[in-house]
Amino acid sequence: MSTSSEVRDGMRIDWDVAVEMDDGLQLRADVYRPDDDGKYPVILSYGPYAKGLAFQEGYPSAWDRMVEEHPDVAAGSTNKYQNWEVCDPEKWVPEGYACVRVDSRGAGRSPGYIDHFSPRETQDFYECIEWSGVQPWSNGKVGLSGISYYAINSWHVASLQPPHLTAMIPWEGAADWYRDMTYHGGILSTFWDNWYDMQIKTVQHGVGENGARSIVTGELVAGPETLSEEELRANRCDFGNEIASHPLDDQYHQDRSPDWSKVTVPFLSASNWGGQGLHPRGNIEAYIRAASTEKFLECHGIEHWTEYYTDYGVQLQKRFFAKYLQGDDAAWDDQPRVQLLVRHVDRFVERAESDWPIPRTDWTMLHLDPSDQTLAHDPVTTPATISYDAMGDGLTFFMAPVEEETEVTGPLSAKLHISSSTIDADLFLVFGVFDPNGEEVTFMGAIDPHTPIAQGWLRASHRKLDESLSEVWRPYHTHDEEQPLTPGEIYELDIEIWPTSIVIPAGYRIGFSIRGRDYEWAGDTTGLKLSNFKNELRGCGPFLHDDVRNRPPEIFDNQVTVHFGPDHPNWVLVPRIPNG
């Protein structure tokens, strides 16, 4: 595979540059830079989505929706070099940056064996950072930027502390391979298995003539050779089955997760309120737990990919990199530690905060009352029980309508006392808001157009807590052993509910649901799909928990009983933010 260089649209572009790894394998990178002899800071991405596949070609439904609703995304660029979930070089090279895109091992135009988020991939990323830092067009400062995969692996490589890594912007990137991504509360997510089929196998190196061609260069995006299906299969891990074969947080998961004590690089962590099932938790945990002294958190809404490309997102990123990669302190000096786009039912309002969780939070405990299935401020004094079928709609407890506008922003948690008719139980918790007519208020989430306010999960046999990391507002489970239930016996469960933000209008009310299966929006979802996902979007997007290997009906199609009374308090902890 040959390297070429040309000038296009005001940029010097080097195509398919060879980047040699420590084991001798050559990955392939495209480099976009100013057409002169200067030395510039580098914005690097390393991932599996094929650097030659245009956003518009590979993800047409996402692109069309984004540019129709946010025309600023496409403004000021020919958009020929737009790629899925990485920066547009036409908006960065004129600002004095070199943009480097590397196809990860085994993907796109890079040969090798695909093994996502593995130590081998993380070491490759390290090598790419160090390569970028010593090129003749580099000033030695390397920044990382990108959405999702490109954010996830930035947390991992930061743990290795590559010397030329100077700053990074992980945008909507999960971090903990077990808790954020593969097993929510110990329950297997089927997202990655389906993602692998739809977004990786289609651009695996060796797909060749059976794949797409670059609309810019005309080259095959998945490499010049065309391999058989048997050869392709031999060159990739059995991703879904590998995840399913590791149901506890063992070495497999720990090898694919960051060591927060070693993440010391300055970073801007951008999270999505609607990213339940993949994206908000890791960004927020990073801000709380990473060792970096210069760390910043931003939280927004709408689709997973959109704000990264809007003027709001691009200007935020440019100000951050101006300080840390270009030395312009004034560009970032007034930035708050936490910047929120607080969610209202009809808009987002930008607000600065000094920390997370918000220091002035009024932690409000709402007790579940079985007498009328309400949420009350006072604990229950009379013993009682309510049972539900796990495969049904579960139980919902409602608070009285709020008398004045009420903000809930932050992490939530719940304590429940339950028994099961079998040796285990899966708990799916949903925190919702309902209008005066009783209709649930949902939002455009990271993926799904009808995402609830917040969700949490726990498999009862995974109830063991890590006392050193648990907070009342964020229980932290070890997931290092299974503790089966004795049918009919009562167990206390502490359940994490992922962070959220909502300003509840006067006359609306809070609802809290306990279920035994994934949330589904009550409205019509017929035909709601995206081109890069298999399933219909019914409220949880692609982040489902429907693998019968992990949830055999003989155990999880069960009856669950919630136990109430002075010895069995049940509550949800809500982060209410006082006005002003």
VODRENKOL-78026 format. One line per 3 residues: number of its first residue (from 1); their letters; for each residue x, z, y of C-alpha. Coordinates in pm, 1 decimal. Layout:
<atoms>
NUM	a	X:Z:Y | ...
</atoms>
This chain:
<atoms>
1	mst	0.0:0.0:0.0 | 157.6:-110.3:326.7 | 157.1:54.7:669.7
4	sse	67.0:-142.8:980.7 | 50.5:-69.0:1351.9 | -146.9:-226.1:1634.8
7	vrd	-291.7:-157.8:1977.9 | -670.7:-142.4:2000.3 | -903.5:-6.7:2263.8
10	gmr	-619.2:148.2:2459.2 | -468.6:327.9:2158.0 | -168.2:271.1:1934.8
13	idw	-307.4:295.4:1581.6 | -85.3:332.9:1276.0 | -280.3:254.0:958.6
16	dva	-209.1:401.2:614.0 | 103.5:591.8:710.5 | 265.5:749.7:404.2
19	vem	287.5:1129.6:410.0 | 497.4:1256.5:120.0 | 401.9:1583.9:-49.8
22	ddg	642.1:1832.5:-204.0 | 569.7:1689.2:-550.5 | 651.6:1333.2:-441.1
25	lql	293.1:1204.0:-412.7 | 225.7:998.7:-100.1 | -99.6:1061.2:84.3
28	rad	-221.6:811.3:342.7 | -299.2:885.6:707.4 | -424.0:697.6:1012.6
31	vyr	-265.0:796.8:1343.4 | -431.9:730.5:1680.0 | -206.0:794.9:1981.5
34	pdd	-123.2:682.0:2333.5 | 65.5:351.3:2345.8 | 390.5:482.1:2488.4
37	dgk	698.9:678.5:2388.7 | 558.9:1020.4:2483.1 | 529.9:1326.5:2264.0
40	ypv	181.2:1468.0:2226.2 | 0.6:1756.8:2059.5 | -164.4:1661.0:1732.6
43	ils	-526.5:1704.8:1625.9 | -521.0:1687.0:1245.8 | -786.2:1663.8:975.4
46	ygp	-737.2:1650.9:598.1 | -1035.6:1581.0:374.6 | -1212.1:1372.1:108.6
49	yak	-1463.2:1157.5:296.6 | -1246.7:841.4:332.7 | -1082.7:787.1:670.3
52	gla	-1183.0:421.0:665.0 | -1556.5:481.9:618.0 | -1740.7:467.2:949.1
55	fqe	-1991.0:743.2:1023.4 | -2260.2:479.6:1085.2 | -2193.8:310.2:751.6
58	gyp	-2157.8:611.3:527.8 | -2421.7:836.6:685.4 | -2668.0:610.0:864.0
61	saw	-2966.5:847.5:876.6 | -2758.6:1127.2:1030.0 | -2591.0:893.2:1280.9
64	drm	-2913.1:722.4:1389.1 | -3092.8:1050.3:1449.3 | -2798.3:1196.4:1638.2
67	vee	-2743.7:911.8:1883.1 | -3116.4:861.4:1939.1 | -3175.9:1224.6:2033.9
70	hpd	-2835.2:1282.2:2197.4 | -2719.1:963.1:2370.6 | -2417.9:1144.9:2515.9
73	vaa	-2265.7:1135.7:2165.2 | -2218.6:759.3:2175.6 | -2149.1:731.1:2548.8
76	gst	-1795.2:658.2:2662.9 | -1678.4:516.8:2329.1 | -1700.6:194.4:2131.7
79	nky	-1777.4:426.4:1834.3 | -1582.8:195.3:1603.9 | -1354.8:479.0:1499.4
82	qnw	-1623.5:741.2:1443.1 | -1581.7:915.9:1108.9 | -1799.4:1173.7:937.8
85	evc	-1732.9:1522.0:1074.6 | -1403.4:1456.6:1256.4 | -1327.3:1391.3:1622.1
88	dpe	-1364.6:1052.2:1789.8 | -1010.2:944.0:1890.8 | -1146.4:739.4:2181.9
91	kwv	-1247.8:1068.0:2347.1 | -919.8:1246.6:2274.8 | -628.7:1002.0:2290.3
94	peg	-685.0:930.8:2664.2 | -659.9:1308.4:2719.0 | -306.0:1309.4:2580.8
97	yac	-348.8:1382.5:2210.8 | -245.4:1215.9:1884.9 | -528.5:1220.6:1629.4
100	vrv	-421.4:1219.7:1264.6 | -666.0:1168.5:977.4 | -539.1:1221.2:623.6
103	dsr	-729.1:1122.3:311.0 | -696.6:1418.9:77.7 | -541.6:1389.2:-267.5
106	gag	-745.8:1154.1:-488.0 | -988.0:1046.9:-213.4 | -1012.2:738.5:3.5
109	rsp	-678.0:561.1:20.0 | -475.1:857.7:-112.4 | -397.5:858.6:-486.9
112	gyi	-396.7:1165.0:-709.2 | -623.7:1410.5:-884.7 | -922.9:1553.8:-695.9
115	dhf	-947.1:1933.5:-712.5 | -1137.3:2054.5:-405.8 | -1012.4:2356.5:-210.7
118	spr	-757.7:2430.1:-482.7 | -412.9:2575.8:-409.3 | -275.2:2223.2:-456.4
121	etq	-501.2:2087.3:-182.6 | -415.1:2373.9:48.6 | -45.0:2312.3:-4.7
124	dfy	-100.2:1941.5:68.9 | -268.7:2039.0:395.0 | 29.6:2260.3:477.9
127	eci	264.9:1966.6:414.3 | 54.4:1741.9:641.0 | 69.0:1995.3:923.6
130	ews	445.4:2024.3:895.5 | 485.2:1646.1:874.1 | 274.3:1601.3:1187.6
133	gvq	476.2:1859.3:1375.6 | 807.0:1669.0:1345.6 | 701.5:1306.6:1404.2
136	pws	861.9:1125.9:1702.9 | 522.2:1106.9:1879.8 | 450.0:1479.7:1828.3
139	ngk	535.7:1763.4:2066.5 | 543.9:2003.8:1771.0 | 203.6:2162.9:1833.8
142	vgl	-59.9:2091.8:1571.0 | -428.0:2177.1:1607.4 | -694.8:2150.0:1337.8
145	sgi	-1044.1:2027.0:1413.9 | -1345.2:1914.5:1215.9 | -1680.4:2009.5:1069.1
148	syy	-1762.3:2162.1:730.3 | -1499.6:2059.7:471.9 | -1243.5:2013.5:749.2
151	ain	-1326.0:2361.2:878.5 | -1337.6:2529.3:537.4 | -990.6:2416.9:438.7
154	swh	-850.7:2513.0:780.0 | -921.1:2880.3:700.8 | -738.1:2836.4:372.0
157	vas	-429.9:2666.3:512.0 | -410.5:2912.8:800.2 | -352.3:3182.4:536.5
160	lqp	-24.5:3003.7:449.6 | 86.5:3022.6:816.3 | 248.2:2677.1:852.7
163	phl	501.4:2704.5:1138.8 | 366.4:2406.7:1337.8 | 2.1:2518.3:1321.4
166	tam	-72.5:2624.4:1678.9 | -452.3:2648.5:1710.3 | -767.8:2541.9:1529.7
169	ipw	-1138.4:2479.9:1576.2 | -1322.7:2532.3:1245.9 | -1669.2:2399.3:1328.3
172	ega	-1941.5:2521.3:1091.6 | -1698.1:2595.2:812.8 | -1769.4:2843.6:535.3
175	adw	-1471.2:3046.7:418.6 | -1533.5:3273.2:117.5 | -1567.0:3034.2:-175.9
178	yrd	-1785.6:3277.2:-368.5 | -2010.5:3449.0:-110.5 | -2047.3:3168.0:143.8
181	mty	-2054.9:2865.0:-78.7 | -2103.7:2881.6:-453.2 | -2290.7:3203.9:-540.1
184	hgg	-2527.3:3346.1:-281.5 | -2562.9:3712.1:-367.7 | -2441.1:3620.1:-716.0
187	ils	-2694.8:3334.6:-760.7 | -2546.3:2989.5:-827.4 | -2599.4:2728.9:-555.1
190	tfw	-2639.7:2375.0:-689.0 | -2527.1:2218.3:-361.4 | -2171.2:2139.5:-464.7
193	dnw	-2262.1:1965.0:-789.1 | -2497.9:1728.9:-605.9 | -2260.9:1687.1:-309.9
196	ydm	-1987.4:1577.1:-549.9 | -2204.3:1296.0:-685.4 | -2326.9:1173.0:-347.2
199	qik	-2031.7:1215.8:-113.5 | -1711.2:1229.2:-319.1 | -1739.5:1011.9:-627.5
202	tvq	-1849.9:724.3:-403.3 | -1518.1:731.8:-211.7 | -1280.6:847.4:-484.8
205	hgv	-948.3:664.7:-480.0 | -983.5:380.6:-728.4 | -1347.0:296.1:-656.5
208	gen	-1193.3:-5.2:-484.5 | -1412.7:-316.2:-493.3 | -1710.1:-105.5:-599.7
211	gar	-1700.6:78.6:-268.0 | -1719.4:2.9:103.4 | -1482.1:-179.2:334.1
214	siv	-1368.5:-54.8:673.3 | -1563.5:-217.2:956.7 | -1243.9:-199.1:1164.7
217	tge	-966.7:-317.5:931.7 | -1160.4:-488.6:651.9 | -964.9:-286.9:395.1
220	lva	-1130.2:-113.8:100.0 | -1193.4:247.2:205.8 | -1130.8:386.4:-145.7
223	gpe	-801.0:209.1:-211.0 | -692.6:-138.8:-313.4 | -723.1:-91.2:-691.0
226	tls	-1048.0:-78.2:-887.0 | -1044.5:164.6:-1179.2 | -1289.6:202.7:-1466.6
229	eee	-1534.2:493.1:-1472.5 | -1327.3:651.4:-1748.9 | -1012.7:631.1:-1535.4
232	lra	-1193.4:769.8:-1234.0 | -1332.9:1060.2:-1434.9 | -984.3:1143.6:-1561.8
235	nrc	-863.8:1164.9:-1200.7 | -1110.4:1429.7:-1081.2 | -1211.2:1782.3:-1171.1
238	dfg	-1546.3:1854.7:-1333.6 | -1652.7:2028.4:-1015.5 | -2006.2:2148.2:-1083.3
241	nei	-1928.0:2273.5:-1431.5 | -1611.8:2447.6:-1314.3 | -1810.3:2639.1:-1052.6
244	ash	-2082.1:2726.2:-1304.0 | -1823.4:2859.2:-1549.4 | -1702.5:3121.3:-1299.4
247	pld	-2009.1:3339.8:-1227.1 | -1803.3:3632.1:-1092.6 | -1563.7:3649.4:-799.3
250	dqy	-1255.8:3592.8:-1013.4 | -917.1:3431.7:-947.7 | -1074.7:3084.5:-936.4
253	hqd	-1276.3:3183.6:-630.1 | -1003.4:3392.5:-470.4 | -761.2:3098.0:-492.2
256	rsp	-1011.6:2899.3:-283.8 | -1072.6:3164.6:-17.6 | -870.3:3277.9:285.2
259	dws	-664.9:3592.2:314.0 | -797.0:3722.9:644.7 | -492.1:3944.4:696.4
262	kvt	-276.2:3631.1:714.3 | -500.0:3425.0:945.4 | -315.2:3489.7:1271.7
265	vpf	-343.4:3154.6:1452.4 | -562.4:3131.7:1767.8 | -900.9:2984.2:1679.3
268	lsa	-1243.6:2892.4:1812.1 | -1497.3:2950.4:1533.3 | -1824.1:2757.8:1583.5
271	snw	-2128.2:2860.0:1379.2 | -2483.0:2727.8:1330.3 | -2785.1:2961.8:1327.4
274	ggq	-2965.6:2719.1:1097.1 | -2685.0:2675.9:846.0 | -2826.7:2917.2:588.5
277	glh	-2673.6:2845.0:252.3 | -2331.4:2730.5:373.6 | -2220.9:2748.5:734.1
280	prg	-2289.2:3051.1:955.7 | -2152.0:3334.7:745.7 | -1790.6:3221.8:713.1
283	nie	-1748.3:3146.0:1081.4 | -1877.6:3489.9:1176.5 | -1683.5:3676.1:905.9
286	ayi	-1370.7:3500.7:1033.5 | -1428.0:3630.3:1383.1 | -1484.7:3984.0:1253.6
289	raa	-1209.4:4002.7:992.6 | -925.9:3758.0:1073.8 | -600.0:3912.6:1198.6
292	ste	-577.6:3670.9:1493.0 | -567.5:3845.6:1828.8 | -680.1:3532.5:2013.3
295	kfl	-1005.8:3444.7:1841.7 | -1334.5:3323.2:1982.1 | -1683.6:3278.5:1838.1
298	ech	-1947.8:3024.8:1939.3 | -2295.9:2998.9:1784.4 | -2542.7:2713.1:1831.1
301	gie	-2836.0:2544.2:1658.8 | -2976.3:2200.6:1559.8 | -2820.6:1969.3:1299.8
304	hwt	-2495.8:2056.5:1129.9 | -2298.1:1768.4:1280.1 | -2457.9:1714.9:1621.8
307	eyy	-2317.9:1971.2:1868.2 | -1960.7:1889.9:1765.2 | -2010.3:1543.8:1915.1
310	tdy	-2229.4:1623.2:2219.7 | -2080.1:1669.1:2564.2 | -2139.7:2043.4:2524.7
313	gvq	-1930.6:2058.7:2208.7 | -1657.9:1813.2:2311.6 | -1597.0:1984.6:2645.2
316	lqk	-1576.8:2324.5:2475.8 | -1320.6:2189.2:2229.4 | -1119.6:2017.9:2503.5
319	rff	-1095.6:2336.3:2709.4 | -973.9:2532.9:2407.1 | -708.6:2279.5:2307.5
322	aky	-605.6:2231.3:2670.9 | -492.4:2593.6:2670.2 | -341.6:2625.7:2324.7
325	lqg	-200.1:2275.5:2270.7 | -131.9:2159.3:2626.9 | -48.7:2487.7:2798.7
328	dda	-324.6:2476.1:3061.8 | -418.2:2845.3:3078.5 | -676.6:2792.3:3349.9
331	awd	-886.3:2572.0:3122.4 | -979.6:2868.1:2899.1 | -902.5:3186.2:3092.5
334	dqp	-1265.7:3261.0:3180.1 | -1396.1:3198.7:2829.0 | -1585.5:3495.5:2679.9
337	rvq	-1493.7:3617.3:2335.3 | -1841.8:3523.0:2214.7 | -2050.6:3232.8:2347.2
340	llv	-2405.0:3204.7:2217.5 | -2674.8:2944.3:2247.7 | -2952.9:3197.7:2205.3
343	rhv	-3248.2:3043.4:2023.0 | -3599.0:3043.6:2170.5 | -3897.3:2877.5:2004.5
346	drf	-3858.5:2576.1:2236.4 | -3500.7:2576.8:2368.9 | -3152.5:2729.4:2358.1
349	ver	-3008.1:2942.1:2639.4 | -2631.7:2984.3:2679.0 | -2504.5:3340.5:2714.9
352	aes	-2168.1:3516.6:2707.3 | -2103.5:3832.2:2505.1 | -1798.4:4054.2:2469.6
355	dwp	-1801.3:4092.1:2090.2 | -1990.9:4049.4:1762.6 | -2211.2:4215.2:1655.5
358	ipr	-2329.6:4241.7:2015.2 | -2220.0:4591.0:2128.3 | -2551.5:4679.8:2295.8
361	tdw	-2755.1:4600.0:1981.8 | -3048.7:4831.8:1920.2 | -3042.7:4848.4:1539.3
364	tml	-3410.6:4877.7:1448.6 | -3522.5:4984.1:1103.2 | -3858.4:4836.1:1002.1
367	hld	-4004.9:5012.5:698.2 | -4211.5:4827.6:438.3 | -4555.2:4989.3:407.7
370	psd	-4739.3:4904.1:83.3 | -5083.3:5023.8:201.3 | -5143.2:4711.6:411.0
373	qtl	-4814.9:4517.8:362.2 | -4695.5:4585.4:713.5 | -4361.3:4656.2:878.7
376	ahd	-4368.9:4994.8:1050.0 | -4128.4:5213.8:1244.9 | -4208.2:5520.4:1032.7
379	pvt	-4101.2:5569.4:670.1 | -4358.2:5572.7:391.0 | -4454.3:5921.6:273.9
382	tpa	-4677.1:5842.1:-24.6 | -4544.3:5699.2:-353.1 | -4678.0:5354.8:-442.6
385	tis	-4580.8:5028.4:-614.6 | -4647.7:4657.1:-564.3 | -4559.6:4394.2:-823.9
388	yda	-4515.9:4018.5:-793.5 | -4439.7:3725.5:-1019.8 | -4091.8:3596.4:-943.1
391	mgd	-4192.2:3229.8:-965.3 | -4486.7:3281.4:-729.6 | -4490.3:3330.9:-351.8
394	glt	-4375.6:3691.4:-366.3 | -4467.6:3953.6:-105.4 | -4477.9:3926.6:274.2
397	ffm	-4489.4:4223.9:511.0 | -4592.4:4170.1:874.8 | -4513.3:4360.4:1191.5
400	apv	-4779.0:4395.9:1460.0 | -4755.4:4124.7:1730.8 | -4484.9:4208.5:1984.0
403	eee	-4623.2:4310.8:2322.3 | -4336.3:4158.4:2517.4 | -4067.6:3899.5:2460.2
406	tev	-3826.2:4040.1:2199.5 | -3480.7:3913.3:2109.3 | -3329.6:3943.0:1761.9
409	tgp	-2967.2:3825.9:1749.6 | -2712.5:3935.9:1491.7 | -2674.0:4018.4:1121.2
412	lsa	-2964.4:4169.5:927.4 | -2981.1:4367.8:606.3 | -3238.6:4520.5:374.2
415	klh	-3269.3:4808.2:130.7 | -3514.7:4771.5:-158.4 | -3601.2:4980.0:-461.4
418	iss	-3713.3:4756.5:-747.7 | -3767.0:4744.1:-1118.5 | -3786.6:4435.4:-1338.2
421	sti	-3973.5:4339.9:-1653.0 | -3644.2:4191.7:-1781.8 | -3273.0:4275.8:-1769.5
424	dad	-3219.7:4118.4:-1426.0 | -3392.5:3994.2:-1110.7 | -3305.4:3749.0:-833.6
427	lfl	-3412.5:3852.2:-484.7 | -3466.4:3584.8:-217.7 | -3536.7:3742.5:121.7
430	vfg	-3680.9:3553.8:418.5 | -3702.8:3687.1:773.8 | -3962.9:3485.2:965.4
433	vfd	-4161.3:3464.8:1287.6 | -4529.0:3371.6:1303.5 | -4732.8:3251.2:1602.1
436	png	-5067.2:3405.2:1711.5 | -5251.0:3165.6:1476.3 | -5050.8:3285.7:1177.5
439	eev	-4839.1:2968.6:1151.9 | -4473.8:3022.1:1061.9 | -4219.4:2917.6:1324.7
442	tfm	-3940.4:2710.3:1168.5 | -3651.1:2519.8:1323.4 | -3432.0:2217.6:1284.5
445	gai	-3160.3:2373.5:1074.0 | -2814.3:2247.4:992.7 | -2972.1:2013.6:736.6
448	dph	-3342.6:2086.8:691.6 | -3601.3:2025.7:968.8 | -3807.6:2331.8:866.3
451	tpi	-3554.1:2610.1:828.7 | -3673.2:2973.6:846.8 | -3523.5:3225.3:1088.8
454	aqg	-3292.6:3394.6:835.9 | -3236.9:3429.9:461.3 | -3055.0:3659.1:219.1
457	wlr	-3001.6:3669.5:-156.8 | -2900.8:3914.3:-427.4 | -2895.8:3914.9:-805.4
460	ash	-2983.6:4272.1:-901.5 | -2709.8:4291.8:-1164.3 | -2460.0:4221.4:-881.1
463	rkl	-2573.5:4522.0:-675.4 | -2231.8:4696.0:-682.5 | -2099.8:4744.2:-329.1
466	des	-1748.5:4727.8:-189.1 | -1760.1:5050.0:9.3 | -1448.8:4964.8:210.6
469	lse	-1603.2:4647.7:354.5 | -1974.7:4732.6:363.3 | -2154.5:4809.8:688.1
472	vwr	-2517.6:4911.1:714.0 | -2573.6:4580.6:894.4 | -2372.1:4378.1:640.6
475	pyh	-2359.7:4508.3:283.0 | -2061.0:4360.8:99.8 | -2083.7:4321.3:-277.5
478	thd	-1785.1:4306.7:-510.9 | -1934.9:4049.6:-752.7 | -1667.9:4154.7:-1001.1
481	eeq	-1896.9:4270.4:-1284.2 | -2253.3:4237.0:-1406.3 | -2462.2:4552.7:-1435.2
484	plt	-2776.0:4455.3:-1632.7 | -3102.2:4632.6:-1563.0 | -3303.4:4842.2:-1802.1
487	pge	-3657.3:4697.3:-1786.3 | -3886.8:4929.5:-1593.6 | -3607.3:5143.2:-1448.5
490	iye	-3579.8:5170.3:-1068.0 | -3268.1:5039.2:-889.2 | -3158.2:5059.3:-525.5
493	ldi	-3043.1:4728.0:-378.5 | -2865.5:4668.4:-49.0 | -2902.1:4305.4:52.2
496	eiw	-2715.2:4102.7:313.9 | -2927.1:3871.0:529.6 | -2721.7:3608.9:711.3
499	pts	-2693.2:3631.3:1093.2 | -2954.9:3472.6:1316.2 | -3088.3:3446.9:1670.8
502	ivi	-3445.9:3422.0:1793.7 | -3631.0:3526.9:2108.5 | -3982.5:3611.1:1990.5
505	pag	-4256.7:3539.8:2247.3 | -4519.2:3802.0:2328.0 | -4809.0:3781.7:2082.5
508	yri	-4590.1:3653.9:1795.0 | -4498.6:3870.1:1499.2 | -4221.6:3921.7:1247.1
511	gfs	-4274.7:3856.4:877.6 | -4045.1:3967.7:596.7 | -4079.4:3810.6:252.2
514	irg	-3945.4:3913.2:-88.4 | -3941.3:3628.2:-339.4 | -3795.9:3536.7:-676.3
517	rdy	-3717.5:3172.2:-594.0 | -3607.3:2950.0:-306.0 | -3808.0:2946.6:15.1
520	ewa	-4038.4:2648.2:66.2 | -4202.4:2552.7:393.4 | -4582.8:2552.6:371.3
523	gdt	-4624.3:2217.8:549.5 | -4598.2:1861.1:421.3 | -4242.4:1762.0:329.1
526	tgl	-4327.5:1436.1:152.2 | -4050.1:1183.0:205.9 | -3822.6:1410.8:412.0
529	kls	-3474.0:1313.4:294.7 | -3128.7:1222.5:422.0 | -2923.2:937.1:280.3
532	nfk	-2644.5:1166.5:158.9 | -2860.5:1420.1:-29.8 | -3058.0:1385.0:-350.6
535	nel	-3341.5:1627.6:-290.0 | -3646.2:1634.2:-66.7 | -3601.7:1867.7:230.7
538	rgc	-3853.5:2144.8:168.4 | -3708.9:2425.8:380.3 | -3367.4:2505.4:229.1
541	gpf	-3219.1:2158.1:255.2 | -2974.4:2095.7:-32.3 | -2885.2:2464.2:-69.0
544	lhd	-3097.0:2538.4:-373.5 | -3064.2:2779.8:-665.7 | -3235.8:2589.8:-945.4
547	dvr	-2979.7:2559.4:-1225.7 | -3148.6:2686.5:-1542.4 | -2807.6:2765.4:-1693.3
550	nrp	-2766.6:3031.5:-1426.7 | -3135.2:3125.1:-1401.8 | -3279.3:3110.1:-1755.0
553	pei	-3659.5:3149.8:-1740.3 | -3664.3:3418.2:-2007.9 | -3484.5:3645.0:-1758.1
556	fdn	-3576.4:3522.3:-1411.5 | -3935.9:3407.7:-1462.3 | -4016.6:3775.8:-1460.2
559	qvt	-4227.2:4036.2:-1285.8 | -4062.2:4249.6:-1017.3 | -4204.0:4578.0:-888.2
562	vhf	-4115.4:4728.8:-549.8 | -4127.8:5109.6:-550.9 | -4221.0:5304.5:-236.9
565	gpd	-4218.7:5665.4:-126.5 | -3993.2:5934.1:23.5 | -3739.1:5889.2:-256.9
568	hpn	-3757.3:5508.6:-245.5 | -3732.0:5385.6:115.3 | -3758.5:5010.5:168.1
571	wvl	-3662.2:4861.1:499.6 | -3516.3:4566.3:686.1 | -3259.9:4636.1:959.0
574	vpr	-3318.1:4415.1:1263.4 | -3062.9:4359.9:1546.4 | -3285.3:4385.5:1853.5
577	ipn	-3114.0:4298.4:2181.9 | -3247.0:4492.6:2483.8 | -3352.2:4289.1:2786.7
580	g	-3075.3:4264.3:3042.0
</atoms>
